[in-house]
């Protein structure tokens, strides 16, 4: 895709309720940035005003300290309780309403005559200032995926400027016209922005077909954190880098106000002008993220963050060292921040406000922690201890960033591009850590080289075939012998653990009907009814793996994941058997719903379970069934598609397909013959081990089915 530099000007169009096209121009993006900066500045205005404010209202030093604390408490509450509303409400109305209420809160602060009224106003100001994050999510939703990083970067640059200039501006205005003028001016600007935004922004509502209740909306934020590893990782990055950021900015005034500098509050506040360089990093980081370079951008930024504390340590002897350190730190923090927001929004654009709001809660925790720790350390041990704390936080973030590098095997070098594209389609914006080795499960060549240097091996081959082969050895040989080849190579290379992708087919087939739920202790009976060549191949391959580890694999750990039917988003036009089932339903080529059932799991959750089985010490030597819940009838799958996808699933059949018709058809149609053996058979599943022992929290059956159908719509894989 060409980088024409204009993807944030006239390329993005959304439809409002009047069906007129809205253009996200550069001017509107700048307006977003200004509004964000103006809103977030209200959280920081009070910091240089505490002394005159306390004198005016007769507040004790302890009570004056509560001004800043309550403002941040309000902001933290707003992140969790207000920002998620952007996912279910008209964002334009929500933004305008929050801004108007913020005007009221600022007016209360500006006219306060008692400490109690002031503190209430400050808390409300913090609570409503989270409109900043509503605006960030709104801007991201209007941006095209290919240019979203640029838009988020530009908007975040406004946030950076607002944070860093708030202290300078409030200090200057207070010197000229008193502390109340700061809040009166901010109220006037906020009212003007509310009017302008109301006129230029579109009505934009990315609500799901079934709007959740407020309590469900808040709970879903927590669920998103439980499910999305990338969200948890990036939130932790945010906590650490903003703890480092706050460590500097909450304490740097202390050494500068002492010997040998004795700088005034206005001069110290002007230091924020240097930090505005971070705004440049925000825009550059956004552009790099759009090019798929988020991982190296994060790595470089974290390195700069750690390095910034070296010149900062010489602050007492050189202001130039301080200036260099401030620039490096602000560049690094804003680069990580923009990258974090862009990546997490892309996880679930329909839950963008919840994702960003939840992420910013960690930002607030980091900021508060850094401020408290830095000021306490300075009082006890001085500036050197503060710099040591900042460096430690930065190094911890850098260590966290040092994730896994992945080497994957392909049967030919021509598959490199296909695999890379599939990985990107799965949501990985950075693939620089992915390398390739050529190996084939039917041959010994290449496997030792592929495993050399690896700590873990995930053997995930042997997909479900579109049609069962006439000769079962077409599956049995590659499955069993290929698994042993991988294990032997892993053992020779000193690999710590192999995670094998088996199947529920190795657990719940060939048993007489009993109504009980199958667990990891069960094995399929290969001589029983309903055992297909695929089921047999998976069972034999897994048995061979356990036998190898027991007899030849001394020191090699093995963990096995046994997925049920794998659903979830398609990565391209090459569909699995489960997705072909959804495709047939949605295309209307399935004449009716047969009396069949399957347990369901989302492929993303299967991947998550593999990672948990790979790293958890308690996973060694165990099997883990991957299932979202118990078995679901095909009729429930069809009903879920119709309910969740509306018009997109209008051709999903409603009538039941008589079992007698399926059995008769099976006399001549191989696919129907395979179905015949499973008609009316329900294999119950108990997948509690992964949840209780590994903390696995999969998406629901209905969410996995919906994601399957939605991806077929998005990829244009349904007939018109």
C-alpha positions as CSV (number, residue, x, y, z in Angstrom):
1,X,0.0,0.0,0.0
2,X,1.6,3.3,-1.0
3,X,2.4,5.8,1.7
4,X,1.0,8.9,0.2
5,X,0.8,10.9,3.5
6,X,-2.8,11.8,2.8
7,X,-4.6,8.9,4.5
8,X,-5.8,11.2,7.3
9,X,-7.1,13.9,4.9
10,X,-9.8,12.8,2.5
11,X,-9.6,9.1,2.6
12,X,-11.9,8.2,5.5
13,X,-15.6,8.3,5.0
14,X,-18.3,7.2,7.4
15,X,-22.1,7.4,7.1
16,X,-24.1,9.3,9.6
17,X,-27.8,8.8,10.2
18,X,-28.6,11.3,7.4
19,X,-26.5,9.1,5.0
20,X,-24.2,12.0,4.1
21,X,-20.5,11.3,3.7
22,X,-18.2,12.5,6.5
23,X,-14.6,13.2,5.6
24,X,-11.9,12.9,8.3
25,X,-9.7,15.8,7.2
26,X,-6.4,16.8,8.7
27,X,-8.1,19.9,10.1
28,X,-10.6,17.7,12.0
29,X,-7.8,15.5,13.3
30,X,-6.1,18.7,14.6
31,X,-9.3,19.7,16.2
32,X,-9.4,16.3,18.0
33,X,-5.9,17.0,19.2
34,X,-6.7,20.4,20.5
35,X,-9.8,19.2,22.3
36,X,-7.8,16.3,23.9
37,X,-5.1,18.7,25.0
38,X,-7.5,21.2,26.4
39,X,-9.5,18.5,28.3
40,X,-6.5,16.7,29.8
41,X,-4.8,19.9,30.9
42,X,-7.6,20.4,33.5
43,X,-6.1,17.5,35.4
44,X,-2.7,19.2,35.7
45,X,-3.6,22.9,36.1
46,X,-3.7,22.8,39.9
47,X,-0.2,21.5,40.5
48,X,1.6,25.0,40.4
49,X,-1.5,26.6,42.0
50,X,-1.6,24.8,45.3
51,X,0.0,27.5,47.4
52,X,-2.2,30.5,46.2
53,X,-5.2,28.3,46.2
54,X,-4.6,27.1,49.7
55,X,-4.0,30.6,51.0
56,X,-7.2,31.9,49.3
57,X,-9.5,29.3,50.8
58,X,-7.6,28.8,54.1
59,X,-6.7,25.2,53.5
60,X,-4.2,23.2,55.5
61,X,-1.2,21.7,53.6
62,X,-2.6,18.2,54.0
63,X,-6.0,19.4,52.6
64,X,-4.3,21.2,49.7
65,X,-2.6,18.0,48.7
66,X,-6.0,16.4,48.4
67,X,-6.7,18.8,45.4
68,X,-4.3,16.9,43.1
69,X,-5.2,13.5,44.6
70,X,-9.0,13.9,44.2
71,X,-8.6,15.2,40.6
72,X,-6.7,12.0,39.7
73,X,-9.1,9.8,41.6
74,X,-11.9,11.3,39.6
75,X,-10.0,10.7,36.4
76,X,-9.4,7.1,37.3
77,X,-13.1,6.6,38.0
78,X,-14.1,8.2,34.7
79,X,-11.8,5.9,32.8
80,X,-13.6,2.9,34.1
81,X,-17.2,4.2,34.4
82,X,-17.5,6.8,31.6
83,X,-15.2,6.0,28.7
84,X,-16.7,2.5,28.0
85,X,-20.0,4.3,27.1
86,X,-18.3,5.3,23.8
87,X,-18.9,1.7,22.6
88,X,-22.7,1.9,22.9
89,X,-23.7,5.5,22.7
90,X,-23.5,8.1,19.9
91,X,-20.0,9.3,20.4
92,X,-20.7,12.9,19.2
93,X,-23.5,13.3,21.7
94,X,-21.4,11.7,24.5
95,X,-18.4,14.0,23.8
96,X,-20.5,17.2,23.7
97,X,-22.4,16.2,26.9
98,X,-19.1,15.5,28.7
99,X,-17.6,18.8,27.6
100,X,-20.6,20.7,28.7
101,X,-20.7,19.0,32.1
102,X,-16.9,19.7,32.3
103,X,-17.7,23.4,31.8
104,X,-20.0,23.3,34.8
105,X,-17.4,21.5,36.9
106,X,-14.7,24.1,35.9
107,X,-17.1,26.9,36.8
108,X,-17.7,25.4,40.2
109,X,-13.9,25.3,40.8
110,X,-13.5,28.9,39.6
111,X,-16.2,30.2,41.9
112,X,-15.5,28.0,44.9
113,X,-15.6,29.8,48.3
114,X,-15.0,26.9,50.5
115,X,-12.6,23.9,50.5
116,X,-15.4,21.4,50.3
117,X,-16.9,23.0,47.1
118,X,-13.5,23.2,45.6
119,X,-12.7,19.5,46.3
120,X,-16.0,18.4,44.8
121,X,-15.4,20.5,41.7
122,X,-11.9,19.1,41.3
123,X,-13.2,15.5,41.6
124,X,-15.8,16.3,39.0
125,X,-13.3,17.9,36.7
126,X,-11.1,14.8,36.8
127,X,-14.1,12.6,36.2
128,X,-15.2,14.5,33.1
129,X,-11.7,15.2,31.7
130,X,-11.7,11.6,30.5
131,X,-13.5,12.9,27.5
132,X,-9.9,12.9,26.2
133,X,-10.0,9.1,25.9
134,X,-13.5,9.2,24.4
135,X,-12.1,11.5,21.7
136,X,-9.0,9.3,21.1
137,X,-11.3,6.2,20.6
138,X,-13.6,8.3,18.4
139,X,-10.8,9.5,16.2
140,X,-9.4,5.9,15.9
141,X,-12.8,4.6,14.8
142,X,-13.0,7.2,12.0
143,X,-9.6,6.4,10.7
144,X,-8.8,3.7,8.1
145,X,-6.9,0.7,9.5
146,X,-3.9,1.5,7.3
147,X,-3.7,5.1,8.6
148,X,-5.0,4.6,12.2
149,X,-1.5,4.9,13.7
150,X,-1.1,8.4,12.1
151,X,-4.4,9.6,13.4
152,X,-3.8,8.2,16.9
153,X,-0.3,9.7,16.9
154,X,-1.6,13.2,15.8
155,X,-4.4,13.2,18.4
156,X,-2.0,11.9,21.1
157,X,0.4,14.7,20.3
158,X,-2.3,17.1,21.5
159,X,-2.6,15.1,24.7
160,X,1.2,15.4,25.2
161,X,1.2,19.2,24.6
162,X,-1.8,19.6,27.0
163,X,-0.2,17.7,29.8
164,X,3.2,19.4,29.5
165,X,2.0,22.9,28.9
166,X,-0.8,22.8,31.5
167,X,1.6,23.7,34.4
168,X,3.4,26.5,32.4
169,X,0.1,28.1,31.3
170,X,-1.6,27.9,34.7
171,X,1.4,29.4,36.4
172,X,1.7,32.3,34.0
173,X,-2.1,33.0,34.1
174,X,-2.2,32.8,37.9
175,X,0.7,35.4,38.1
176,X,-1.2,37.7,35.8
177,X,-4.8,37.4,37.0
178,X,-5.1,34.9,39.9
179,X,-5.7,31.2,40.1
180,X,-9.4,31.5,39.4
181,X,-8.7,32.9,35.9
182,X,-7.1,29.6,34.9
183,X,-10.4,27.7,35.4
184,X,-12.6,30.5,33.9
185,X,-10.5,30.5,30.8
186,X,-10.6,26.8,30.5
187,X,-14.3,26.7,31.0
188,X,-14.7,29.2,28.1
189,X,-12.4,27.3,25.8
190,X,-14.2,24.0,26.7
191,X,-17.6,25.5,25.9
192,X,-16.3,26.8,22.5
193,X,-14.9,23.3,21.7
194,X,-18.2,21.7,22.6
195,X,-20.0,23.9,20.1
196,X,-17.5,23.4,17.3
197,X,-17.3,19.6,17.8
198,X,-21.1,19.4,17.8
199,X,-21.2,21.0,14.4
200,X,-18.4,19.2,12.7
201,X,-18.4,15.6,14.0
202,X,-20.6,12.9,12.6
203,X,-23.1,10.9,14.6
204,X,-21.1,7.8,15.0
205,X,-22.4,4.8,16.9
206,X,-20.4,1.5,16.8
207,X,-22.8,-0.3,19.0
208,X,-23.3,-4.1,18.7
209,X,-26.6,-5.4,17.3
210,X,-27.6,-6.2,20.9
211,X,-26.6,-3.3,23.1
212,X,-25.4,-4.5,26.5
213,X,-26.6,-3.1,29.7
214,X,-24.3,-0.7,31.6
215,X,-23.3,-3.4,34.2
216,X,-22.6,-5.8,31.4
217,X,-20.6,-3.1,29.6
218,X,-18.3,-2.6,32.6
219,X,-17.9,-6.3,33.1
220,X,-17.0,-6.8,29.5
221,X,-14.0,-4.5,30.0
222,X,-12.6,-6.9,32.6
223,X,-13.4,-9.9,30.4
224,X,-11.4,-8.3,27.6
225,X,-8.4,-8.0,29.8
226,X,-8.8,-11.7,30.9
227,X,-8.9,-12.8,27.2
228,X,-6.5,-10.6,25.4
229,X,-2.8,-11.2,26.2
230,X,-1.7,-8.3,24.0
231,X,-4.0,-6.0,26.0
232,X,-2.5,-7.1,29.3
233,X,1.0,-6.8,28.0
234,X,0.5,-3.3,26.6
235,X,-1.3,-2.2,29.7
236,X,1.7,-3.3,31.8
237,X,4.0,-1.4,29.4
238,X,1.8,1.7,29.9
239,X,1.9,1.3,33.7
240,X,5.7,1.1,33.7
241,X,6.5,3.9,31.3
242,X,4.1,6.3,32.9
243,X,5.5,5.4,36.3
244,X,8.9,6.4,34.9
245,X,7.4,9.5,33.3
246,X,5.7,10.6,36.6
247,X,8.9,9.8,38.6
248,X,10.6,12.6,36.7
249,X,7.9,15.2,36.4
250,X,6.5,14.9,39.9
251,X,9.9,15.4,41.5
252,X,12.1,17.4,39.2
253,X,11.0,20.7,40.7
254,X,12.6,19.7,44.0
255,X,16.2,19.8,43.0
256,X,15.7,22.7,40.7
257,X,14.2,24.9,43.5
258,X,17.3,24.2,45.7
259,X,21.0,25.0,45.4
260,X,22.7,25.7,43.1
261,X,19.7,26.8,40.9
262,X,17.0,28.2,43.1
263,X,14.7,28.4,40.0
264,X,11.3,30.1,40.3
265,X,8.0,28.2,39.8
266,X,7.6,29.9,36.4
267,X,11.0,28.8,35.3
268,X,10.5,25.3,36.4
269,X,7.1,25.2,34.6
270,X,8.8,26.3,31.4
271,X,10.7,23.0,31.4
272,X,7.5,21.5,30.0
273,X,8.2,23.4,26.8
274,X,11.2,21.1,26.3
275,X,9.1,18.0,26.9
276,X,6.8,19.0,24.0
277,X,9.3,17.2,21.8
278,X,7.4,14.1,22.8
279,X,4.6,15.3,20.5
280,X,7.0,14.7,17.6
281,X,7.5,11.1,18.8
282,X,3.8,10.5,18.9
283,X,3.3,11.4,15.3
284,X,6.4,9.4,14.1
285,X,5.4,6.4,16.2
286,X,2.0,6.4,14.6
287,X,3.4,6.3,11.1
288,X,5.8,3.5,12.0
289,X,3.0,1.5,13.5
290,X,1.1,1.8,10.2
291,X,4.1,0.2,8.5
292,X,4.0,-2.8,10.8
293,X,7.0,-1.7,12.8
294,X,5.3,-1.4,16.2
295,X,7.6,-4.0,17.9
296,X,11.0,-2.4,16.9
297,X,9.5,1.1,17.7
298,X,8.6,-0.1,21.2
299,X,12.1,-1.7,21.6
300,X,13.9,1.5,20.5
301,X,11.7,3.7,22.7
302,X,12.2,1.5,25.8
303,X,16.0,1.6,25.2
304,X,15.9,5.4,25.0
305,X,13.7,5.5,28.1
306,X,16.3,3.5,30.1
307,X,19.2,5.7,28.6
308,X,17.5,9.0,29.5
309,X,18.1,8.4,33.2
310,X,21.9,8.7,32.7
311,X,21.9,12.4,31.8
312,X,19.1,13.0,34.2
313,X,21.3,11.7,37.0
314,X,23.6,14.8,36.4
315,X,20.8,17.3,36.9
316,X,22.3,18.9,39.9
317,X,25.5,19.8,38.0
318,X,24.2,20.5,34.5
319,X,20.9,21.9,33.2
320,X,22.0,20.7,29.7
321,X,22.1,17.1,31.0
322,X,18.6,17.7,32.3
323,X,17.3,19.0,29.0
324,X,18.8,16.0,27.1
325,X,17.3,13.6,29.6
326,X,13.8,15.2,29.4
327,X,13.8,15.1,25.6
328,X,14.8,11.5,25.5
329,X,12.3,10.4,28.2
330,X,9.4,12.2,26.6
331,X,10.2,10.9,23.1
332,X,10.3,7.4,24.5
333,X,7.2,7.5,26.6
334,X,5.0,9.0,23.9
335,X,6.3,6.6,21.3
336,X,5.3,3.6,23.5
337,X,2.0,5.2,24.4
338,X,0.9,5.8,20.8
339,X,2.0,2.3,19.8
340,X,0.1,0.8,22.7
341,X,-3.1,2.6,21.9
342,X,-3.0,1.8,18.2
343,X,-2.4,-1.9,18.8
344,X,-5.0,-2.5,21.4
345,X,-7.7,-0.6,19.5
346,X,-7.1,-2.9,16.5
347,X,-7.9,-5.9,18.7
348,X,-11.6,-5.1,18.8
349,X,-12.5,-1.9,17.1
350,X,-16.1,-2.3,18.2
351,X,-14.9,-2.2,21.8
352,X,-12.4,0.6,21.3
353,X,-13.6,2.8,24.1
354,X,-13.4,0.0,26.6
355,X,-10.0,-1.1,25.5
356,X,-8.5,2.4,25.6
357,X,-10.3,3.3,28.9
358,X,-9.1,0.1,30.5
359,X,-5.6,0.6,29.3
360,X,-5.6,4.2,30.6
361,X,-6.5,2.9,34.1
362,X,-3.1,1.3,34.1
363,X,-1.6,4.6,32.9
364,X,-3.2,6.3,35.9
365,X,-2.0,3.7,38.3
366,X,1.5,4.1,37.0
367,X,1.4,7.8,37.2
368,X,0.2,7.8,40.8
369,X,2.7,5.1,41.8
370,X,5.6,7.0,40.2
371,X,4.6,10.3,41.9
372,X,4.3,8.8,45.4
373,X,7.5,6.8,45.1
374,X,9.6,9.6,43.7
375,X,8.6,12.3,46.2
376,X,9.0,9.8,49.1
377,X,12.4,8.7,47.9
378,X,13.6,12.2,47.3
379,X,12.8,13.1,50.9
380,X,14.8,10.1,52.2
381,X,17.7,9.6,49.8
382,X,17.8,12.5,47.3
383,X,17.8,12.9,43.5
384,X,20.2,10.0,42.9
385,X,17.7,7.5,44.4
386,X,14.9,9.0,42.2
387,X,16.9,8.4,39.1
388,X,17.7,4.9,40.2
389,X,14.0,4.3,40.6
390,X,13.2,5.7,37.1
391,X,16.0,3.6,35.5
392,X,14.7,0.4,37.3
393,X,11.2,1.0,36.0
394,X,12.5,1.6,32.5
395,X,14.7,-1.5,32.5
396,X,11.8,-3.6,33.8
397,X,9.7,-2.5,30.8
398,X,12.5,-3.3,28.5
399,X,12.9,-6.8,29.9
400,X,9.1,-7.3,29.5
401,X,9.4,-6.3,25.9
402,X,12.0,-9.1,25.2
403,X,9.4,-11.6,24.1
404,X,9.7,-14.7,22.1
405,X,11.2,-15.0,18.6
406,X,9.4,-17.5,16.4
407,X,10.7,-19.9,13.9
408,X,8.1,-21.8,11.8
409,X,8.5,-24.6,9.4
410,X,7.2,-24.7,5.8
411,X,7.5,-27.4,3.2
412,X,8.9,-25.0,0.6
413,X,10.3,-21.5,0.6
414,X,7.4,-20.4,-1.6
415,X,5.2,-20.5,1.5
416,X,7.0,-17.7,3.3
417,X,4.8,-14.9,2.0
418,X,1.6,-16.9,2.6
419,X,2.4,-17.6,6.2
420,X,3.5,-14.0,6.8
421,X,0.2,-12.7,5.3
422,X,-1.8,-15.1,7.5
423,X,0.0,-14.0,10.6
424,X,-0.7,-10.4,9.8
425,X,-4.3,-11.2,9.1
426,X,-4.5,-12.8,12.6
427,X,-3.7,-9.4,14.1
428,X,0.1,-9.4,14.4
429,X,1.3,-6.0,13.2
430,X,4.9,-6.9,13.8
431,X,6.4,-10.0,12.2
432,X,10.1,-9.1,12.3
433,X,10.6,-11.8,14.9
434,X,9.3,-14.5,12.6
435,X,11.8,-16.7,10.7
436,X,11.4,-19.8,8.5
437,X,12.9,-23.3,8.2
438,X,12.1,-25.8,5.5
439,X,11.0,-29.2,6.7
440,X,8.4,-31.9,5.8
441,X,6.7,-34.3,8.2
442,X,7.3,-37.2,5.8
443,X,11.1,-36.7,5.8
444,X,13.9,-36.4,8.4
445,X,15.7,-33.5,6.6
446,X,15.5,-30.1,8.2
447,X,13.9,-30.9,11.6
448,X,17.1,-30.8,13.7
449,X,18.1,-27.5,12.2
450,X,14.6,-26.1,12.7
451,X,14.7,-27.0,16.4
452,X,18.2,-25.9,17.2
453,X,18.3,-22.9,19.5
454,X,14.6,-23.2,20.5
455,X,13.4,-23.4,24.1
456,X,9.9,-24.5,23.2
457,X,8.4,-26.3,20.2
458,X,4.7,-26.2,19.2
459,X,3.7,-29.0,16.9
460,X,0.4,-27.9,15.4
461,X,0.3,-29.7,12.0
462,X,-2.3,-32.3,10.8
463,X,-5.4,-30.2,10.0
464,X,-8.9,-31.6,9.7
465,X,-9.4,-32.9,6.2
466,X,-12.1,-31.6,3.9
467,X,-13.1,-35.2,3.1
468,X,-12.0,-38.4,4.8
469,X,-9.5,-40.4,2.6
470,X,-10.3,-43.9,1.3
471,X,-7.0,-45.1,2.7
472,X,-6.6,-44.2,6.3
473,X,-2.8,-44.5,6.0
474,X,-2.8,-41.3,4.1
475,X,-3.4,-39.6,7.4
476,X,-2.0,-42.2,9.9
477,X,1.6,-42.2,8.6
478,X,2.3,-38.5,8.4
479,X,0.5,-37.8,11.7
480,X,2.2,-40.5,13.8
481,X,5.6,-40.6,12.1
482,X,5.7,-36.8,11.7
483,X,5.0,-36.3,15.4
484,X,7.9,-38.6,16.4
485,X,10.2,-36.8,14.0
486,X,9.4,-33.5,15.6
487,X,9.9,-34.9,19.1
488,X,13.2,-36.6,18.2
489,X,14.5,-33.4,16.7
490,X,13.4,-31.4,19.7
491,X,15.1,-33.8,22.1
492,X,18.3,-33.7,20.1
493,X,18.3,-29.9,20.1
494,X,17.8,-29.7,23.9
495,X,14.3,-28.2,23.7
496,X,12.7,-27.8,27.1
497,X,9.1,-28.6,26.2
498,X,7.0,-29.6,23.2
499,X,3.3,-28.6,23.1
500,X,1.4,-31.0,20.8
501,X,-1.8,-30.1,19.1
502,X,-3.9,-33.2,19.3
503,X,-7.7,-33.2,19.1
504,X,-10.8,-34.1,21.1
505,X,-11.0,-36.8,18.4
506,X,-8.3,-38.6,20.5
507,X,-10.6,-38.5,23.6
508,X,-14.3,-38.8,22.9
509,X,-14.9,-41.2,20.0
510,X,-15.7,-44.8,19.7
511,X,-17.4,-44.9,23.1
512,X,-21.0,-46.2,23.6
513,X,-23.6,-43.6,24.4
514,X,-23.6,-42.8,28.1
515,X,-24.4,-39.2,28.6
516,X,-21.3,-38.5,30.7
517,X,-18.9,-35.8,29.9
518,X,-15.5,-36.7,28.5
519,X,-12.3,-35.5,30.3
520,X,-8.6,-35.6,29.7
521,X,-8.5,-39.0,31.3
522,X,-10.4,-40.6,28.4
523,X,-9.0,-42.0,25.2
524,X,-10.9,-42.8,22.0
525,X,-11.7,-46.5,21.3
526,X,-10.4,-47.0,17.8
527,X,-12.5,-50.1,17.2
528,X,-15.7,-48.3,18.3
529,X,-18.5,-46.6,16.2
530,X,-18.0,-43.3,14.6
531,X,-14.2,-43.5,14.4
532,X,-13.0,-41.8,11.2
533,X,-9.4,-42.0,9.7
534,X,-8.8,-38.5,11.1
535,X,-9.8,-39.5,14.6
536,X,-7.6,-42.6,14.3
537,X,-4.7,-40.6,13.1
538,X,-4.9,-38.1,15.9
539,X,-5.2,-40.8,18.5
540,X,-2.3,-42.8,17.2
541,X,-0.1,-39.7,16.9
542,X,-0.7,-38.5,20.4
543,X,-0.2,-42.1,21.8
544,X,3.1,-42.1,19.9
545,X,4.1,-38.8,21.4
546,X,3.6,-39.9,25.0
547,X,5.4,-43.2,24.3
548,X,8.4,-41.4,22.9
549,X,8.7,-39.1,25.9
550,X,8.4,-42.0,28.2
551,X,10.9,-44.3,26.4
552,X,13.4,-42.0,24.6
553,X,12.7,-38.4,25.6
554,X,14.6,-38.2,28.9
555,X,14.5,-34.5,30.0
556,X,12.0,-33.5,27.4
557,X,8.6,-32.2,28.7
558,X,5.4,-32.8,26.8
559,X,2.0,-31.0,27.1
560,X,-0.9,-31.7,24.8
561,X,-3.8,-29.5,23.7
562,X,-7.0,-31.3,22.6
563,X,-9.3,-28.8,20.8
564,X,-12.9,-29.5,19.8
565,X,-14.3,-27.9,16.7
566,X,-12.2,-24.8,16.0
567,X,-14.2,-21.7,14.9
568,X,-13.4,-18.0,15.0
569,X,-12.2,-15.5,12.4
570,X,-11.0,-16.8,9.0
571,X,-7.4,-15.7,8.1
572,X,-8.1,-15.9,4.3
573,X,-9.9,-17.8,1.6
574,X,-8.5,-21.2,2.7
575,X,-11.1,-22.3,5.2
576,X,-11.1,-25.0,7.8
577,X,-13.9,-27.6,8.0
578,X,-15.6,-25.7,10.8
579,X,-15.6,-22.5,8.8
580,X,-16.8,-24.3,5.7
581,X,-19.8,-25.4,7.8
582,X,-20.5,-21.8,8.7
583,X,-20.1,-20.8,5.0
584,X,-22.5,-23.5,3.9
585,X,-25.1,-22.3,6.4
586,X,-24.7,-18.6,5.5
587,X,-24.7,-19.2,1.7
588,X,-27.9,-21.2,2.0
589,X,-26.3,-24.2,0.3
590,X,-27.2,-26.4,3.3
591,X,-30.8,-27.5,2.6
592,X,-31.6,-27.9,6.3
593,X,-30.0,-28.4,9.8
594,X,-29.1,-32.0,10.5
595,X,-29.4,-33.5,14.0
596,X,-25.7,-33.1,14.7
597,X,-23.8,-31.3,17.4
598,X,-20.2,-30.2,18.2
599,X,-18.4,-28.4,21.0
600,X,-16.9,-25.1,19.9
601,X,-13.7,-23.2,20.6
602,X,-12.3,-20.0,19.1
603,X,-9.0,-20.4,17.3
604,X,-7.6,-17.4,19.2
605,X,-8.3,-19.1,22.5
606,X,-6.6,-22.3,21.3
607,X,-3.5,-20.2,20.5
608,X,-3.7,-18.7,24.0
609,X,-4.0,-22.1,25.6
610,X,-0.9,-23.2,23.7
611,X,1.1,-20.4,25.2
612,X,-0.1,-21.2,28.6
613,X,0.7,-24.9,28.2
614,X,4.1,-23.8,26.9
615,X,5.2,-21.8,29.8
616,X,3.2,-23.0,32.9
617,X,5.4,-25.4,35.0
618,X,2.3,-27.3,36.0
619,X,1.3,-28.1,32.4
620,X,4.1,-30.6,31.8
621,X,2.9,-34.1,31.4
622,X,-0.8,-33.2,31.0
623,X,-3.5,-33.0,28.4
624,X,-5.9,-30.0,28.1
625,X,-9.2,-30.0,26.4
626,X,-9.8,-26.7,24.6
627,X,-13.6,-26.1,24.5
628,X,-15.6,-22.9,25.2
629,X,-18.4,-25.0,26.7
630,X,-20.4,-28.1,26.3
631,X,-21.6,-29.5,23.0
632,X,-23.8,-27.2,20.9
633,X,-26.4,-28.6,18.4
634,X,-26.1,-27.4,14.8
635,X,-29.5,-25.8,15.3
636,X,-28.0,-23.6,18.0
637,X,-25.1,-22.6,15.7
638,X,-27.6,-21.6,13.0
639,X,-29.8,-19.7,15.5
640,X,-26.7,-17.8,16.8
641,X,-25.7,-16.7,13.3
642,X,-29.2,-15.4,12.6
643,X,-29.5,-13.6,15.9
644,X,-26.1,-12.0,16.0
645,X,-25.5,-11.2,12.3
646,X,-29.0,-10.2,11.2
647,X,-29.3,-9.6,7.4
648,X,-25.8,-11.1,6.9
649,X,-27.2,-14.5,8.0
650,X,-30.6,-14.3,6.3
651,X,-30.0,-17.4,4.2
652,X,-29.1,-19.6,7.2
653,X,-31.7,-22.4,7.1
654,X,-34.3,-22.7,9.8
655,X,-35.9,-26.1,9.0
656,X,-34.5,-29.3,10.3
657,X,-33.1,-31.9,7.9
658,X,-34.8,-35.3,8.6
659,X,-32.3,-37.9,9.8
660,X,-33.9,-40.5,7.5
661,X,-33.1,-38.3,4.5
662,X,-29.5,-38.0,5.6
663,X,-29.1,-41.7,6.0
664,X,-30.6,-42.4,2.6
665,X,-28.4,-39.7,1.0
666,X,-25.4,-41.3,2.7
667,X,-25.8,-44.3,0.4
668,X,-24.5,-42.3,-2.5
669,X,-22.9,-39.1,-1.0
670,X,-19.7,-39.7,1.1
671,X,-20.2,-36.5,3.1
672,X,-23.7,-37.5,4.2
673,X,-22.5,-41.0,4.9
674,X,-20.0,-39.6,7.4
675,X,-22.8,-37.5,9.0
676,X,-25.0,-40.6,9.3
677,X,-22.8,-42.2,12.0
678,X,-23.1,-39.2,14.2
679,X,-26.8,-38.3,13.9
680,X,-28.4,-37.7,17.3
681,X,-25.1,-38.5,19.1
682,X,-24.1,-35.9,21.7
683,X,-20.5,-36.1,23.1
684,X,-20.5,-34.0,26.2
685,X,-17.2,-32.2,27.1
686,X,-15.7,-31.2,30.5
687,X,-13.0,-28.7,29.8
688,X,-12.3,-27.5,33.4
689,X,-8.6,-28.4,33.7
690,X,-7.4,-25.6,31.4
691,X,-9.4,-23.1,33.4
692,X,-8.5,-24.2,36.9
693,X,-4.9,-25.1,36.4
694,X,-3.8,-22.6,33.7
695,X,-6.3,-19.7,34.2
696,X,-7.6,-20.0,30.7
697,X,-10.7,-17.9,29.9
698,X,-12.0,-18.7,26.4
699,X,-14.6,-16.7,24.5
700,X,-18.1,-18.1,24.6
701,X,-19.5,-20.6,22.1
702,X,-21.7,-17.9,20.7
703,X,-18.9,-15.3,20.3
704,X,-16.7,-17.8,18.4
705,X,-19.6,-18.7,16.0
706,X,-20.3,-15.0,15.5
707,X,-16.7,-14.2,14.8
708,X,-16.6,-17.0,12.2
709,X,-19.6,-15.6,10.3
710,X,-18.5,-12.0,10.6
711,X,-15.1,-12.8,9.1
712,X,-16.7,-14.5,6.1
713,X,-18.7,-11.4,5.5
714,X,-15.7,-9.1,5.9
715,X,-13.5,-11.2,3.6
716,X,-16.2,-11.4,1.0
717,X,-16.3,-15.2,1.1
718,X,-20.1,-15.6,0.8
719,X,-22.0,-15.8,-2.4
720,X,-24.2,-12.8,-3.3
